[in-house]
Protein backbone atom coordinates (compact mmCIF):
# COMPACT_ATOMS: atom_id res chain seq x y z
CA UNK A 1 0.00 0.00 0.00
CA UNK A 2 1.44 3.33 -1.04
CA UNK A 3 0.13 6.74 0.20
CA UNK A 4 0.86 9.93 -1.65
CA UNK A 5 -0.46 13.23 -0.21
CA UNK A 6 -0.37 16.81 -1.44
CA UNK A 7 -2.49 19.72 -0.36
CA UNK A 8 -4.61 17.57 1.91
CA UNK A 9 -5.43 15.05 -0.89
CA UNK A 10 -4.32 11.37 -0.64
CA UNK A 11 -3.90 8.72 -3.41
CA UNK A 12 -3.68 5.07 -2.59
CA UNK A 13 -2.68 2.15 -4.94
CA UNK A 14 -1.57 -1.50 -4.46
CA UNK A 15 1.38 -3.30 -6.25
CA UNK A 16 1.33 -7.12 -6.53
CA UNK A 17 4.60 -8.86 -7.53
CA UNK A 18 4.26 -12.33 -9.19
CA UNK A 19 6.81 -14.62 -10.77
CA UNK A 20 7.02 -14.94 -14.59
CA UNK A 21 5.12 -17.86 -16.13
CA UNK A 22 6.81 -21.25 -16.42
CA UNK A 23 8.44 -22.17 -19.77
CA UNK A 24 9.12 -25.75 -20.89
CA UNK A 25 11.66 -26.99 -23.43
CA UNK A 26 11.34 -30.58 -24.70
CA UNK A 27 14.67 -31.50 -26.35
CA UNK A 28 14.54 -33.20 -29.73
CA UNK A 29 16.32 -36.59 -29.88
CA UNK A 30 19.95 -36.47 -31.02
CA UNK A 31 19.20 -38.89 -33.83
CA UNK A 32 16.30 -36.88 -35.16
CA UNK A 33 12.58 -37.48 -35.20
CA UNK A 34 12.79 -40.46 -37.59
CA UNK A 35 14.20 -43.56 -35.94
CA UNK A 36 14.17 -47.35 -36.31
CA UNK A 37 12.56 -49.71 -33.85
CA UNK A 38 15.90 -51.51 -33.58
CA UNK A 39 17.11 -48.81 -31.15
CA UNK A 40 14.69 -50.38 -28.61
CA UNK A 41 14.71 -47.32 -26.32
CA UNK A 42 15.07 -43.57 -26.67
CA UNK A 43 16.25 -41.17 -23.91
CA UNK A 44 14.18 -38.02 -23.61
CA UNK A 45 15.21 -34.89 -21.73
CA UNK A 46 13.45 -31.64 -20.90
CA UNK A 47 14.08 -28.44 -18.99
CA UNK A 48 12.01 -25.79 -17.22
CA UNK A 49 12.48 -22.06 -16.90
CA UNK A 50 10.75 -19.93 -14.26
CA UNK A 51 9.19 -23.07 -12.83
CA UNK A 52 8.69 -23.05 -9.05
CA UNK A 53 7.99 -26.66 -8.24
CA UNK A 54 7.53 -26.02 -4.51
CA UNK A 55 4.83 -23.44 -5.08
CA UNK A 56 1.38 -24.60 -4.21
CA UNK A 57 -0.47 -25.63 -7.33
CA UNK A 58 2.68 -25.98 -9.49
CA UNK A 59 2.57 -29.05 -11.74
CA UNK A 60 3.97 -30.57 -14.92
CA UNK A 61 3.10 -33.47 -17.17
CA UNK A 62 5.04 -35.50 -19.74
CA UNK A 63 2.77 -37.75 -21.77
CA UNK A 64 3.31 -39.97 -24.79
CA UNK A 65 0.56 -41.33 -27.05
CA UNK A 66 0.97 -43.65 -30.07
CA UNK A 67 -0.76 -43.39 -33.46
CA UNK A 68 -3.61 -45.62 -32.26
CA UNK A 69 -4.43 -43.19 -29.45
CA UNK A 70 -3.03 -45.45 -26.76
CA UNK A 71 -1.22 -43.80 -23.89
CA UNK A 72 2.35 -45.05 -23.69
CA UNK A 73 3.64 -43.04 -20.75
CA UNK A 74 2.63 -40.27 -18.37
CA UNK A 75 5.04 -38.62 -15.89
CA UNK A 76 3.96 -36.02 -13.31
CA UNK A 77 6.15 -36.65 -10.26
CA UNK A 78 7.81 -33.36 -9.27
CA UNK A 79 10.25 -35.24 -7.07
CA UNK A 80 11.89 -36.81 -10.11
CA UNK A 81 13.01 -33.42 -11.38
CA UNK A 82 16.58 -32.39 -10.69
CA UNK A 83 17.99 -28.90 -10.25
CA UNK A 84 21.32 -27.69 -11.53
CA UNK A 85 22.53 -24.09 -11.69
CA UNK A 86 19.08 -22.98 -10.66
CA UNK A 87 17.36 -24.75 -13.58
CA UNK A 88 15.05 -27.70 -13.27
CA UNK A 89 15.28 -30.62 -15.68
CA UNK A 90 13.93 -34.09 -16.15
CA UNK A 91 14.70 -37.29 -18.03
CA UNK A 92 12.65 -40.17 -19.30
CA UNK A 93 13.54 -43.33 -21.25
CA UNK A 94 10.96 -44.30 -23.82
CA UNK A 95 10.83 -48.03 -24.43
CA UNK A 96 10.21 -48.66 -28.13
CA UNK A 97 8.51 -51.94 -29.09
CA UNK A 98 8.90 -53.56 -32.51
CA UNK A 99 6.64 -52.18 -35.19
CA UNK A 100 4.17 -54.85 -36.26
CA UNK A 101 4.22 -55.10 -40.05
CA UNK A 102 1.01 -55.98 -41.82
CA UNK A 103 0.84 -55.64 -45.60
CA UNK A 104 -2.92 -55.40 -45.37
CA UNK A 105 -2.36 -52.17 -43.47
CA UNK A 106 -0.38 -49.84 -45.71
CA UNK A 107 0.49 -47.58 -42.75
CA UNK A 108 1.93 -50.36 -40.62
CA UNK A 109 5.54 -49.75 -41.70
CA UNK A 110 5.89 -47.17 -38.91
CA UNK A 111 4.41 -46.03 -35.61
CA UNK A 112 3.94 -42.36 -34.80
CA UNK A 113 4.31 -41.16 -31.21
CA UNK A 114 3.12 -37.82 -29.89
CA UNK A 115 5.53 -36.69 -27.16
CA UNK A 116 4.23 -33.68 -25.20
CA UNK A 117 5.34 -31.71 -22.14
CA UNK A 118 3.39 -29.06 -20.24
CA UNK A 119 3.93 -27.16 -16.95
CA UNK A 120 2.59 -24.23 -14.98
CA UNK A 121 3.22 -22.53 -11.66
CA UNK A 122 0.51 -22.34 -9.08
CA UNK A 123 0.00 -18.69 -9.93
CA UNK A 124 -0.05 -19.21 -13.72
CA UNK A 125 -3.32 -18.97 -15.51
CA UNK A 126 -2.21 -21.07 -18.49
CA UNK A 127 0.03 -24.02 -19.24
CA UNK A 128 3.30 -23.81 -21.14
CA UNK A 129 3.49 -26.46 -23.86
CA UNK A 130 6.12 -28.14 -26.05
CA UNK A 131 5.73 -31.28 -28.17
CA UNK A 132 6.94 -33.20 -31.22
CA UNK A 133 5.97 -36.21 -33.32
CA UNK A 134 8.34 -39.18 -33.23
CA UNK A 135 8.29 -41.52 -36.25
CA UNK A 136 9.42 -45.06 -35.44
CA UNK A 137 10.02 -47.24 -38.53
CA UNK A 138 10.23 -50.99 -38.68
CA UNK A 139 13.78 -52.01 -39.52
CA UNK A 140 12.30 -54.76 -41.69
CA UNK A 141 10.00 -52.64 -43.82
CA UNK A 142 12.43 -51.42 -46.48
CA UNK A 143 13.09 -54.03 -49.17
CA UNK A 144 14.49 -54.09 -52.69
CA UNK A 145 12.37 -55.20 -55.60
CA UNK A 146 13.70 -56.70 -58.83
CA UNK A 147 11.16 -56.66 -61.66
CA UNK A 148 8.38 -56.07 -59.15
CA UNK A 149 9.29 -58.93 -56.81
CA UNK A 150 11.31 -59.02 -53.60
CA UNK A 151 14.98 -59.24 -54.46
CA UNK A 152 17.20 -62.03 -53.13
CA UNK A 153 20.29 -61.21 -51.09
CA UNK A 154 22.42 -61.84 -54.18
CA UNK A 155 21.67 -61.80 -57.89
CA UNK A 156 23.54 -63.01 -60.94
CA UNK A 157 22.91 -61.02 -64.11
CA UNK A 158 23.83 -63.13 -67.10
CA UNK A 159 22.55 -64.33 -70.47
CA UNK A 160 25.07 -67.16 -70.69
CA UNK A 161 22.75 -70.02 -69.57
CA UNK A 162 20.01 -68.88 -71.96
CA UNK A 163 22.25 -68.59 -75.02
CA UNK A 164 24.46 -71.60 -74.31
CA UNK A 165 21.33 -73.65 -73.66
CA UNK A 166 20.10 -72.99 -77.19
CA UNK A 167 23.31 -74.31 -78.73
CA UNK A 168 23.31 -77.34 -76.42
CA UNK A 169 19.67 -78.25 -77.07
CA UNK A 170 19.41 -77.59 -80.80
CA UNK A 171 21.44 -78.05 -83.94
CA UNK A 172 23.63 -75.09 -84.82
CA UNK A 173 21.31 -73.85 -87.56
CA UNK A 174 18.27 -73.81 -85.26
CA UNK A 175 20.11 -72.17 -82.37
CA UNK A 176 21.61 -69.58 -84.72
CA UNK A 177 18.17 -68.73 -86.10
CA UNK A 178 16.71 -68.25 -82.62
CA UNK A 179 19.55 -65.95 -81.58
CA UNK A 180 19.27 -63.91 -84.77
CA UNK A 181 15.51 -63.61 -84.23
CA UNK A 182 16.34 -61.61 -81.08
CA UNK A 183 17.36 -58.81 -83.47
CA UNK A 184 20.44 -58.02 -81.34
CA UNK A 185 18.19 -57.09 -78.42
CA UNK A 186 20.42 -58.97 -75.98
CA UNK A 187 21.24 -57.05 -72.83
CA UNK A 188 21.63 -57.24 -69.07
CA UNK A 189 18.73 -55.18 -67.76
CA UNK A 190 16.46 -55.48 -64.73
CA UNK A 191 14.01 -53.07 -63.14
CA UNK A 192 14.91 -52.17 -59.56
CA UNK A 193 13.03 -50.18 -56.90
CA UNK A 194 12.09 -50.31 -53.26
CA UNK A 195 8.90 -52.12 -52.23
CA UNK A 196 6.73 -49.09 -52.90
CA UNK A 197 3.62 -51.25 -53.29
CA UNK A 198 3.83 -52.87 -49.85
CA UNK A 199 3.27 -49.72 -47.82
CA UNK A 200 2.11 -46.13 -48.18
CA UNK A 201 5.56 -44.59 -48.24
CA UNK A 202 5.52 -40.80 -48.02
CA UNK A 203 6.62 -38.83 -51.05
CA UNK A 204 8.62 -36.35 -48.95
CA UNK A 205 9.53 -38.01 -45.66
CA UNK A 206 10.40 -41.39 -47.18
CA UNK A 207 12.86 -40.39 -49.86
CA UNK A 208 15.72 -42.81 -50.51
CA UNK A 209 19.34 -42.68 -51.66
CA UNK A 210 20.75 -45.09 -54.27
CA UNK A 211 24.35 -46.14 -54.85
CA UNK A 212 26.39 -48.72 -56.78
CA UNK A 213 29.87 -49.72 -55.63
CA UNK A 214 32.43 -52.09 -57.12
CA UNK A 215 36.17 -52.57 -57.25
CA UNK A 216 36.75 -51.24 -60.76
CA UNK A 217 38.97 -48.20 -61.15
CA UNK A 218 37.41 -47.19 -64.46
CA UNK A 219 33.85 -47.70 -65.58
CA UNK A 220 31.32 -49.72 -63.64
CA UNK A 221 30.27 -53.32 -63.35
CA UNK A 222 26.68 -52.08 -63.27
CA UNK A 223 24.78 -48.80 -63.19
CA UNK A 224 21.54 -47.66 -61.59
CA UNK A 225 19.67 -45.52 -64.12
CA UNK A 226 16.88 -42.98 -63.59
CA UNK A 227 14.20 -42.02 -66.09
CA UNK A 228 14.52 -38.43 -67.21
CA UNK A 229 12.44 -37.26 -70.13
CA UNK A 230 11.76 -40.78 -71.37
CA UNK A 231 15.41 -41.89 -71.36
CA UNK A 232 17.23 -43.60 -68.54
CA UNK A 233 20.59 -42.23 -67.43
CA UNK A 234 23.14 -43.19 -64.80
CA UNK A 235 22.25 -41.59 -61.45
CA UNK A 236 25.90 -40.55 -61.17
CA UNK A 237 25.11 -37.89 -63.78
CA UNK A 238 22.42 -36.28 -61.61
CA UNK A 239 22.98 -33.69 -58.90
CA UNK A 240 20.37 -35.26 -56.64
CA UNK A 241 20.80 -36.57 -53.12
CA UNK A 242 17.60 -38.63 -52.94
CA UNK A 243 14.68 -40.00 -54.94
CA UNK A 244 10.99 -40.61 -54.34
CA UNK A 245 10.07 -44.04 -52.94
CA UNK A 246 7.90 -44.78 -55.98
CA UNK A 247 10.67 -44.13 -58.52
CA UNK A 248 11.74 -47.12 -60.61
CA UNK A 249 15.23 -47.57 -62.01
CA UNK A 250 16.96 -49.73 -64.60
CA UNK A 251 19.79 -51.85 -63.27
CA UNK A 252 22.15 -52.30 -66.21
CA UNK A 253 25.00 -54.83 -66.23
CA UNK A 254 28.00 -53.57 -68.18
CA UNK A 255 31.09 -55.64 -67.40
CA UNK A 256 32.22 -58.85 -65.72
CA UNK A 257 32.60 -58.45 -61.99
CA UNK A 258 31.03 -58.07 -58.58
CA UNK A 259 29.10 -55.04 -57.35
CA UNK A 260 26.76 -53.98 -54.57
CA UNK A 261 23.64 -51.88 -55.01
CA UNK A 262 22.36 -50.17 -51.87
CA UNK A 263 19.31 -48.08 -51.08
CA UNK A 264 19.12 -46.01 -47.90
CA UNK A 265 16.18 -44.28 -46.28
CA UNK A 266 17.27 -40.66 -46.18
CA UNK A 267 15.87 -39.88 -42.72
CA UNK A 268 16.17 -43.12 -40.73
CA UNK A 269 19.34 -44.49 -42.30
CA UNK A 270 17.66 -47.87 -42.79
CA UNK A 271 19.09 -49.65 -45.83
CA UNK A 272 18.77 -52.68 -48.08
CA UNK A 273 21.50 -54.12 -50.28
CA UNK A 274 21.85 -56.40 -53.28
CA UNK A 275 25.09 -58.24 -54.00
CA UNK A 276 25.39 -58.40 -57.76
CA UNK A 277 27.43 -60.69 -59.98
CA UNK A 278 27.62 -59.78 -63.67
CA UNK A 279 28.65 -62.34 -66.28
CA UNK A 280 28.51 -61.18 -69.88
CA UNK A 281 28.59 -62.88 -73.28
CA UNK A 282 31.83 -61.08 -74.12
CA UNK A 283 34.23 -63.52 -75.72
CA UNK A 284 31.45 -66.09 -76.15
CA UNK A 285 28.71 -64.92 -78.52
CA UNK A 286 29.70 -63.32 -81.84
CA UNK A 287 27.23 -61.91 -84.36
CA UNK A 288 28.24 -61.43 -88.00
CA UNK A 289 26.79 -59.73 -91.06
CA UNK A 290 28.57 -60.65 -94.24
CA UNK A 291 28.19 -58.80 -97.51
CA UNK A 292 27.14 -59.64 -100.19
CA UNK A 293 24.12 -61.07 -98.38
CA UNK A 294 24.74 -64.67 -99.34
CA UNK A 295 25.11 -67.94 -97.50
CA UNK A 296 28.62 -67.61 -96.12
CA UNK A 297 30.99 -70.18 -94.69
CA UNK A 298 32.88 -69.00 -91.59
CA UNK A 299 35.96 -70.88 -90.43
CA UNK A 300 37.83 -70.25 -87.18
CA UNK A 301 39.66 -71.89 -84.28
CA UNK A 302 38.12 -71.75 -80.82
CA UNK A 303 39.91 -71.30 -77.51
CA UNK A 304 40.33 -75.06 -77.16
CA UNK A 305 42.28 -75.24 -80.41
CA UNK A 306 39.40 -76.85 -82.31
CA UNK A 307 38.94 -75.90 -85.96
CA UNK A 308 35.30 -75.03 -86.66
CA UNK A 309 33.36 -74.30 -89.84
CA UNK A 310 29.78 -73.00 -89.79
CA UNK A 311 27.36 -71.54 -92.30
CA UNK A 312 25.44 -68.31 -92.03
CA UNK A 313 21.81 -67.69 -92.88
CA UNK A 314 20.98 -67.03 -96.54
CA UNK A 315 21.22 -63.28 -95.88
CA UNK A 316 24.80 -63.51 -94.58
CA UNK A 317 23.91 -63.22 -90.88
CA UNK A 318 25.61 -65.59 -88.46
CA UNK A 319 25.59 -66.16 -84.69
CA UNK A 320 28.47 -68.17 -83.25
CA UNK A 321 28.58 -69.24 -79.62
CA UNK A 322 31.87 -70.54 -78.26
CA UNK A 323 32.29 -71.01 -74.52
CA UNK A 324 36.07 -70.78 -74.96
CA UNK A 325 35.85 -67.88 -77.40
CA UNK A 326 37.27 -67.46 -80.90
CA UNK A 327 41.06 -67.59 -80.77
CA UNK A 328 41.87 -67.02 -84.45
CA UNK A 329 40.95 -64.84 -87.36
CA UNK A 330 37.57 -65.68 -88.91
CA UNK A 331 37.79 -66.61 -92.60
CA UNK A 332 34.62 -66.00 -94.61
CA UNK A 333 33.73 -67.36 -98.02
CA UNK A 334 30.66 -67.16 -100.22
CA UNK A 335 29.90 -67.97 -103.85
CA UNK A 336 27.60 -66.38 -106.39
CA UNK A 337 26.79 -66.89 -110.04
CA UNK A 338 27.65 -63.86 -112.14
CA UNK A 339 27.10 -63.93 -115.87
CA UNK A 340 26.91 -67.70 -115.87
CA UNK A 341 30.24 -68.01 -114.04
CA UNK A 342 30.83 -68.85 -110.40
CA UNK A 343 32.39 -66.00 -108.43
CA UNK A 344 34.08 -66.58 -105.08
CA UNK A 345 33.98 -63.87 -102.40
CA UNK A 346 36.41 -63.90 -99.50
CA UNK A 347 36.91 -61.87 -96.36
CA UNK A 348 38.75 -62.05 -93.05
CA UNK A 349 37.82 -60.66 -89.64
CA UNK A 350 41.01 -60.38 -87.64
CA UNK A 351 40.73 -61.78 -84.15
CA UNK A 352 41.73 -58.56 -82.34
CA UNK A 353 38.92 -56.76 -84.19
CA UNK A 354 36.16 -59.14 -83.10
CA UNK A 355 33.48 -57.49 -80.97
CA UNK A 356 31.13 -59.20 -78.53
CA UNK A 357 29.38 -58.67 -75.21
CA UNK A 358 26.21 -56.88 -74.11
CA UNK A 359 26.10 -53.10 -74.32
CA UNK A 360 24.29 -50.48 -72.24
CA UNK A 361 20.60 -50.80 -73.05
CA UNK A 362 19.83 -47.49 -71.35
CA UNK A 363 21.69 -45.85 -74.22
CA UNK A 364 19.66 -47.87 -76.72
CA UNK A 365 22.77 -49.86 -77.64
CA UNK A 366 22.22 -53.24 -79.31
CA UNK A 367 24.48 -56.28 -79.19
CA UNK A 368 27.56 -55.49 -81.33
CA UNK A 369 27.78 -56.77 -84.87
CA UNK A 370 30.88 -57.84 -86.80
CA UNK A 371 30.28 -56.44 -90.27
CA UNK A 372 32.41 -57.73 -93.14
CA UNK A 373 32.38 -56.73 -96.79
CA UNK A 374 33.68 -59.77 -98.66
CA UNK A 375 35.65 -59.08 -101.82
CA UNK A 376 35.86 -61.12 -104.98
CA UNK A 377 38.74 -63.53 -104.63
CA UNK A 378 42.08 -62.85 -106.34
CA UNK A 379 43.00 -66.00 -108.22
CA UNK A 380 45.89 -67.10 -110.39
CA UNK A 381 46.54 -70.40 -112.14
CA UNK A 382 49.86 -71.97 -113.15
CA UNK A 383 50.59 -75.18 -115.08
CA UNK A 384 53.78 -77.16 -114.55
CA UNK A 385 55.22 -79.31 -117.34
CA UNK A 386 58.00 -81.85 -117.65
CA UNK A 387 60.89 -81.17 -120.09
CA UNK A 388 59.13 -83.42 -122.58
CA UNK A 389 56.00 -81.28 -122.38
CA UNK A 390 53.88 -83.64 -120.32
CA UNK A 391 52.17 -82.32 -117.14
CA UNK A 392 54.16 -82.46 -113.92
CA UNK A 393 51.78 -84.01 -111.36
CA UNK A 394 53.96 -84.18 -108.29
CA UNK A 395 54.18 -81.62 -105.48
CA UNK A 396 55.80 -78.23 -105.25
CA UNK A 397 56.92 -76.08 -102.34
CA UNK A 398 55.36 -72.64 -102.49
CA UNK A 399 56.45 -69.37 -100.92
CA UNK A 400 54.88 -66.03 -101.72
CA UNK A 401 53.92 -62.56 -100.65
CA UNK A 402 51.73 -59.64 -101.71
CA UNK A 403 52.96 -56.14 -102.46
CA UNK A 404 50.42 -53.37 -102.70
CA UNK A 405 51.70 -50.42 -104.67
CA UNK A 406 55.19 -51.51 -103.68
CA UNK A 407 54.41 -51.98 -99.97
CA UNK A 408 54.49 -55.43 -98.39
CA UNK A 409 51.11 -56.72 -97.12
CA UNK A 410 52.29 -58.78 -94.18
CA UNK A 411 48.88 -60.27 -93.32
CA UNK A 412 48.10 -61.55 -96.82
CA UNK A 413 47.78 -65.34 -96.92
CA UNK A 414 47.07 -67.99 -99.54
CA UNK A 415 44.85 -70.94 -100.37
CA UNK A 416 45.64 -73.65 -102.87
CA UNK A 417 43.69 -75.96 -105.15
CA UNK A 418 40.24 -74.71 -104.14
CA UNK A 419 40.75 -74.64 -100.36
CA UNK A 420 37.92 -72.68 -98.76
CA UNK A 421 39.96 -70.72 -96.22
CA UNK A 422 42.76 -68.40 -97.23
CA UNK A 423 44.96 -69.06 -94.23
CA UNK A 424 48.33 -70.42 -95.45
CA UNK A 425 51.35 -68.31 -94.55
CA UNK A 426 53.34 -67.51 -97.66
CA UNK A 427 56.45 -66.76 -95.59
CA UNK A 428 56.70 -70.46 -94.74
CA UNK A 429 57.20 -73.44 -97.06
CA UNK A 430 53.82 -74.73 -98.24
CA UNK A 431 53.79 -78.13 -99.92
CA UNK A 432 51.07 -78.31 -102.60
CA UNK A 433 50.07 -81.33 -104.65
CA UNK A 434 49.45 -80.44 -108.28
CA UNK A 435 46.47 -81.60 -110.29
CA UNK A 436 46.58 -84.29 -112.98
CA UNK A 437 47.11 -81.56 -115.54
CA UNK A 438 49.95 -79.96 -113.54
CA UNK A 439 47.65 -77.19 -112.34
CA UNK A 440 48.45 -74.97 -109.34
CA UNK A 441 45.49 -72.74 -108.39
CA UNK A 442 46.36 -69.93 -105.95
CA UNK A 443 43.61 -67.95 -104.22
CA UNK A 444 44.07 -64.73 -102.23
CA UNK A 445 41.68 -62.73 -100.04
CA UNK A 446 42.04 -59.06 -100.93
CA UNK A 447 40.57 -58.00 -97.58
CA UNK A 448 43.92 -59.19 -96.22
CA UNK A 449 45.82 -56.79 -98.47
CA UNK A 450 46.44 -54.32 -95.68
CA UNK A 451 49.69 -52.43 -95.24
CA UNK A 452 51.15 -49.91 -92.83
CA UNK A 453 49.85 -47.02 -94.93
CA UNK A 454 46.51 -48.75 -95.71
CA UNK A 455 45.52 -50.52 -92.47
CA UNK A 456 41.74 -50.71 -92.94
CA UNK A 457 40.56 -53.53 -95.19
CA UNK A 458 37.17 -51.89 -95.77
CA UNK A 459 38.05 -48.22 -96.12
CA UNK A 460 41.25 -49.00 -98.03
CA UNK A 461 39.87 -51.83 -100.14
CA UNK A 462 41.62 -52.56 -103.43
CA UNK A 463 39.66 -50.80 -106.17
CA UNK A 464 39.03 -51.94 -109.69
CA UNK A 465 41.93 -51.25 -111.97
CA UNK A 466 44.40 -50.92 -109.09
CA UNK A 467 47.34 -53.28 -109.26
CA UNK A 468 48.78 -55.45 -106.56
CA UNK A 469 51.71 -57.72 -107.29
CA UNK A 470 52.58 -61.11 -105.87
CA UNK A 471 56.08 -62.46 -105.67
CA UNK A 472 56.22 -66.25 -105.56
CA UNK A 473 58.83 -68.95 -105.58
CA UNK A 474 58.13 -72.61 -106.27
CA UNK A 475 60.48 -75.55 -105.93
CA UNK A 476 60.07 -79.07 -107.24
CA UNK A 477 62.63 -81.63 -106.20
CA UNK A 478 66.02 -79.93 -106.36
CA UNK A 479 64.90 -77.38 -108.92
CA UNK A 480 63.71 -73.98 -107.67
CA UNK A 481 62.35 -71.28 -109.92
CA UNK A 482 61.30 -67.76 -109.03
CA UNK A 483 61.36 -65.51 -112.06
CA UNK A 484 58.50 -67.13 -114.04
CA UNK A 485 56.14 -66.68 -111.07
CA UNK A 486 56.08 -62.97 -110.28
CA UNK A 487 52.83 -61.86 -111.91
CA UNK A 488 51.00 -58.63 -111.31
CA UNK A 489 47.34 -59.10 -110.45
CA UNK A 490 44.60 -56.57 -111.26
CA UNK A 491 41.06 -56.61 -109.83
CA UNK A 492 38.77 -57.56 -112.74
SULZI-V224999 format. One line per field, one symbol per residue. phi: phi as a letter, one per 20 degrees, with the letter a starting at -180 (. if undefined). A space follows every 50 residues. Layout:
phi=???
This chain:
phi=.cdccamneccdbddddcffffcdceffggenedcdfffmbcfdcbcccm ddfeffnfbbbdcccefenefebbccfffefdcblmcebbcbdefdfffe fbffdfeffbdddedccbbbffefecedcbabedddeffdefceddlncg fffcbdeadfgffffffeedfgfffgfffffflmecbdbcecaeffefce gffdedfcddbccbeffcmbfbcdcdecmndecgffedecebcffefdcd ededbgqdbcdcccffeenfbcccedcdceefmcdcdccdcgfcgcedcb defeneecccdeffenebcddcgenedcfdedbbcbecmndededcacdf gfefdaofdeffdmeeffceebefdffecbcccdcfgenefedeccddca bdcdlndfefefcccclngfdebeffedfdeceeffdmecdddcdffeed cfecedfefdffegnedcddddccccmeecccffdceedcgf
